[in-house]
């Protein structure tokens, strides 16, 4: 697996079910093991700030990243490591941001969840709470004004964000403008520790889609094949002029809100329900059942992934942190503008 990007790591024909599923699974595996490495470094005091794992959300997230193309706009959230990697973020970028390297995309000057490369369509997160939908809307309107063809914007959020004013305003705008937007709501049953019964009174968040002029889709998000199909179809429909799309993904967060949270509030009944099944293990079972991979092959892929992560972390740990006495503290966008004029 190349260090550069997951999205272009293979020349396999992903239109074939086996190849597409394997690529998605390997993206999930990379995200899971990278998250676990960051959690270990956090507990060892090597990472400042918070670490938020995507455990249980990788199937949904990787499906989003793989459905997009270069030129599209992607607004991931804190649990979307798999989607970021699938869309083009390198393991090196992720590690540099978490470990505060001055060579990273944010130059070591921001928290690890606010990273991105806007010029490449990967937007740094502003907030969890619905704020990124309007940013994607703005990018899509700019694409429309510039007559850029067939681009799609995809914004991720959790079910708690659907209770905010920012969500309502941005959804309303996207519906009125008929933007090629896909909004994915990961309903992981808890907004931090607040259960969904205290978040909304409608039968399902999918009921809200039509009110905003969105086509609605639902998926059980621990099923990788279902995620690839549903998210892929939503993106294709938006790209083809079908207007904004709303994907409600039901899943369970298989960890705390962050590494600081022991998740004691999660209902044990949910953990033992079909919703609580681990999407990575289910994907492995599917690979074995379909005879798309053997157990030894799964172990080889895991070993290759661990080796890649360890090599990258070792490299980044040797890199410098920002030097406050010599750092140019101007905004990165201003610096890029000035460099372009030079």
RADA-V847747 format. One record per backbone hydrogen bond with DSSP energy under -1.0 kcal/mol. NH is the residue of the N-H (numbers start at 1). CO is the residue of the C=O. If there is no record, write none. Layout:
# RADA-V847747
NH/CO, NH/CO
This chain:
# RADA-V847747
9/6, 14/12, 16/13, 20/16, 21/17, 22/18, 23/19, 24/20, 25/21, 26/22, 27/23, 28/24, 29/25, 30/26, 31/27, 32/28, 33/29, 34/30, 35/31, 36/32, 37/33, 38/34, 39/35, 40/36, 41/37, 42/38, 43/39, 44/40, 45/42, 46/41, 57/54, 61/57, 62/58, 63/59, 64/60, 65/61, 66/62, 67/63, 72/69, 73/152, 74/121, 75/154, 80/77, 84/80, 85/81, 86/82, 87/83, 88/84, 89/84, 94/90, 95/91, 96/92, 97/93, 98/94, 99/95, 101/96, 102/320, 104/101, 107/104, 109/106, 114/111, 117/122, 120/117, 121/118, 122/117, 123/74, 130/128, 136/132, 137/133, 138/134, 139/135, 140/136, 141/137, 142/138, 143/139, 144/140, 145/141, 146/142, 147/144, 148/143, 153/180, 154/73, 155/182, 156/75, 157/184, 159/186, 162/159, 163/160, 164/161, 168/164, 169/165, 170/166, 171/167, 172/168, 173/169, 174/170, 175/171, 176/172, 177/173, 179/174, 181/179, 182/153, 183/245, 184/155, 185/247, 186/157, 187/185, 187/249, 188/186, 191/194, 192/190, 194/191, 196/189, 198/195, 199/196, 200/196, 207/204, 208/205, 209/206, 212/209, 213/210, 214/209, 215/244, 217/246, 219/248, 221/250, 223/220, 227/223, 228/224, 229/225, 230/226, 231/227, 232/228, 233/229, 234/230, 235/231, 236/232, 237/233, 238/234, 239/235, 240/236, 241/238, 242/237, 245/181, 246/215, 247/183, 248/217, 249/185, 250/219, 251/187, 253/188, 254/55, 259/51, 261/258, 266/263, 270/267, 271/267, 272/268, 276/273, 277/274, 282/278, 283/279, 284/280, 285/281, 286/282, 287/283, 288/284, 289/285, 290/286, 292/287, 293/287, 298/294, 299/295, 300/296, 301/297, 302/298, 303/299, 304/300, 305/301, 306/302, 307/303, 308/304, 309/305, 310/306, 311/307, 312/308, 313/309, 314/310, 315/311, 316/312, 317/313, 318/315, 319/316, 326/323, 327/323, 335/331, 336/332, 337/333, 338/334, 339/335, 340/336, 341/337, 342/338
